[in-house]
Amino acid sequence: MKRILTNLLLASVIILTSCSKEDDLLTPIPNPPINTTTINDTTTNNTGSNGTDLLEHSPDENLVVDNNGNITTTLEGSKWRVTYNSFYLNNRFPICPMPYDTIISEEYYNMGEVYFSNQGDGYLETHTYLVDCAPFYGLNGQPVYEPLLNYTPNPNFPQNPLLKQDYVDYTIKNNEIIVNVVSGVAQWEYTITLQIVEQTNNTLILENNNGVHSEYTNAQGYPTDWDRNVRLELEKIN
């Protein structure tokens, strides 16, 4: 009888131990913590030691891409509407044909179009004359910089008040767009330097600024002192 009771007690202990182990097997193992980090509009899901899964990327429409201080963009083949165009000239001393302290300020809205192309068919069609004012050399051998006035529409063609400047090609460097123009029968070559002031996915603001503040005198015996600024605000068409 004593042996029977001992065997029954051992059996009970074995059964209880088995149930305890089964309970342990049924207990859910907690998942490793999930951390979500947002970096530059990109949501990243880190799942423990299983690596990183990229969920989605939602770029900001107003994001300006800056690469070591230079705004970079792909302009080739894109067309832009000119929503705003301004011309400003401040000439502080007489330069033929401008008198002393000439100030000209003009603004235009929703007139013109710009097409960026390196295939020889690019153009700038605006209400302003875009040009880098290059120097010529006077009798004393010193360079003389004189600002060019704005474009004046041809009265014989009032239906088209815009100036279309076809160009050969362009390059983007140091936050500037350098446009190379070969114009007219005489094949006059000049450049247009457009500083990129602001850029988003759908807008572009450019400026063609020139100015000379020099102690050298011009032909009228005065120092050269002027600023000539042109601004374009563009909206992307395609």
C-alpha positions in Angstrom: 0.0 0.0 0.0 2.8 2.4 0.8 4.5 1.7 -2.6 1.2 2.4 -4.4 0.8 5.8 -2.6 4.3 6.7 -3.5 3.8 5.9 -7.2 0.6 8.0 -7.2 2.4 11.0 -5.7 5.2 10.7 -8.3 2.6 10.6 -11.1 0.9 13.7 -9.8 4.2 15.6 -9.7 5.0 14.6 -13.3 1.5 15.6 -14.5 1.7 19.0 -12.8 5.2 19.6 -14.2 4.1 18.8 -17.7 1.1 21.2 -17.4 3.5 23.9 -16.3 5.8 23.4 -19.3 2.8 23.4 -21.6 1.6 26.7 -20.1 5.1 28.1 -20.8 4.9 27.0 -24.5 1.5 28.7 -24.8 2.7 32.0 -23.4 3.3 34.4 -26.4 6.8 35.7 -26.9 6.8 39.5 -27.0 8.0 41.1 -30.3 11.0 43.3 -30.3 10.2 47.0 -30.1 9.4 48.9 -33.3 11.0 52.4 -33.8 9.7 54.8 -36.4 12.0 57.6 -37.5 11.2 60.3 -40.0 14.2 61.7 -41.9 13.8 64.2 -44.7 10.2 63.2 -45.5 11.1 59.5 -45.5 9.5 57.1 -43.0 11.7 54.2 -41.9 10.5 51.2 -40.0 13.2 49.5 -37.8 12.0 46.0 -36.8 14.5 44.8 -34.1 17.5 43.1 -35.6 15.6 42.1 -38.8 16.9 45.2 -40.7 15.3 48.3 -41.9 12.3 48.4 -44.2 11.6 51.5 -46.2 7.9 52.2 -46.1 7.4 55.2 -48.2 8.8 58.5 -49.4 6.7 61.7 -49.7 8.9 64.6 -51.0 8.0 68.1 -49.9 6.7 70.0 -53.0 8.6 73.1 -51.7 11.9 71.2 -51.1 15.0 73.0 -52.3 17.8 70.6 -52.9 21.1 71.9 -51.8 24.4 70.1 -52.6 27.3 71.6 -50.8 25.8 75.1 -51.2 24.8 74.6 -54.8 21.1 74.2 -55.9 20.9 71.3 -58.4 18.1 70.7 -60.8 17.4 69.0 -64.1 16.3 71.8 -66.4 16.9 70.1 -69.8 13.7 69.9 -71.9 11.6 71.8 -69.4 9.4 74.8 -70.4 8.4 77.6 -68.0 5.8 80.4 -68.0 7.1 83.9 -67.0 4.7 85.0 -64.2 6.8 88.1 -63.2 9.5 90.1 -65.0 11.2 93.3 -63.8 13.9 95.6 -65.0 15.8 98.0 -62.8 18.6 100.5 -63.8 20.3 103.0 -61.6 23.0 105.0 -63.3 24.5 107.6 -61.0 26.8 109.6 -63.4 26.3 110.6 -67.0 27.0 107.9 -69.5 26.0 108.6 -73.1 23.1 108.6 -73.9 21.9 108.6 -70.2 22.0 111.7 -68.1 23.1 112.0 -64.5 21.3 109.8 -62.0 19.0 107.9 -64.4 16.6 105.5 -62.6 14.4 103.2 -64.6 12.1 100.7 -63.0 9.7 98.5 -65.0 7.5 95.5 -64.1 5.6 93.0 -66.2 3.2 90.2 -65.3 2.3 86.9 -67.0 4.2 87.7 -70.2 6.8 85.4 -71.8 8.2 81.9 -71.8 11.5 80.1 -71.2 12.6 76.8 -72.7 15.8 75.1 -71.5 17.5 73.0 -74.1 21.0 72.1 -75.1 19.9 71.0 -78.5 20.2 74.4 -80.1 16.4 75.3 -79.8 16.4 76.8 -76.4 15.0 80.4 -75.9 14.3 83.1 -73.4 11.2 85.1 -74.4 10.6 88.0 -72.0 9.8 91.7 -71.8 13.4 92.5 -70.7 16.8 92.4 -72.4 18.9 89.8 -70.6 22.6 90.3 -71.1 25.9 90.3 -69.2 27.2 93.9 -69.8 30.7 93.2 -71.3 33.4 95.9 -71.2 35.0 97.7 -74.1 38.3 99.5 -73.8 38.7 103.2 -73.9 41.6 105.4 -75.2 43.5 105.0 -72.0 43.3 101.2 -72.3 41.1 100.8 -69.3 38.0 98.7 -69.5 34.8 100.7 -69.7 31.5 99.1 -68.6 28.3 100.8 -69.7 24.9 99.4 -68.9 22.5 98.5 -71.7 19.0 99.9 -71.7 16.0 97.6 -71.7 14.4 96.2 -74.7 12.0 98.5 -76.5 9.2 96.8 -78.5 9.1 97.5 -82.2 6.2 99.8 -82.9 5.6 98.1 -86.2 4.8 94.9 -84.4 2.7 95.9 -81.4 1.1 92.4 -81.3 4.4 91.0 -80.0 5.9 93.1 -77.2 8.3 90.4 -76.2 12.0 89.9 -77.0 12.9 86.3 -77.9 16.6 85.5 -77.3 17.5 82.1 -78.9 20.6 80.5 -77.5 23.1 77.8 -78.4 23.4 76.0 -75.0 23.6 76.5 -71.3 25.5 75.2 -68.3 24.7 75.1 -64.5 27.6 75.8 -62.2 28.0 77.4 -58.8 24.3 78.1 -58.4 24.2 79.9 -61.8 22.8 79.1 -65.2 25.2 80.4 -67.9 23.4 80.9 -71.3 25.5 81.2 -74.4 23.9 83.3 -77.2 25.0 83.8 -80.8 22.8 86.5 -82.3 22.1 88.1 -85.6 23.8 88.1 -89.0 27.0 89.3 -87.4 26.9 86.3 -85.1 27.3 88.5 -82.0 28.3 86.2 -79.1 27.4 87.0 -75.5 26.5 85.4 -72.3 23.6 85.7 -69.9 24.3 84.8 -66.3 21.2 83.8 -64.3 21.6 83.5 -60.6 19.3 80.9 -59.1 17.6 82.8 -56.3 14.9 80.3 -55.4 13.8 76.9 -56.7 11.0 74.4 -55.9 9.6 71.6 -58.0 7.3 74.0 -59.9 8.8 77.4 -59.5 12.1 79.1 -60.4 13.3 82.6 -59.6 16.3 83.9 -61.6 18.2 87.2 -61.7 20.6 88.7 -64.2 22.4 91.3 -62.2 25.2 93.6 -63.5 26.9 96.5 -61.8 30.1 98.5 -61.9 31.4 100.8 -59.2 34.8 102.0 -60.4 37.1 104.9 -59.9 38.0 105.0 -63.5 36.4 107.8 -65.5 34.2 107.3 -68.5 34.2 109.3 -71.7 32.4 112.1 -70.0 35.0 112.4 -67.3 32.9 110.7 -64.5 33.5 107.5 -62.6 31.4 104.5 -63.7 28.8 103.8 -61.1 25.6 101.8 -62.0 23.4 98.8 -61.3 21.3 96.9 -63.8 19.1 94.1 -62.4 16.6 91.9 -64.3 14.4 89.4 -62.4 12.4 86.4 -63.8 9.9 84.4 -61.8 8.9 81.3 -63.6 6.2 78.6 -63.2 6.8 75.2 -64.7 4.6 74.1 -67.7 6.1 70.7 -68.4 
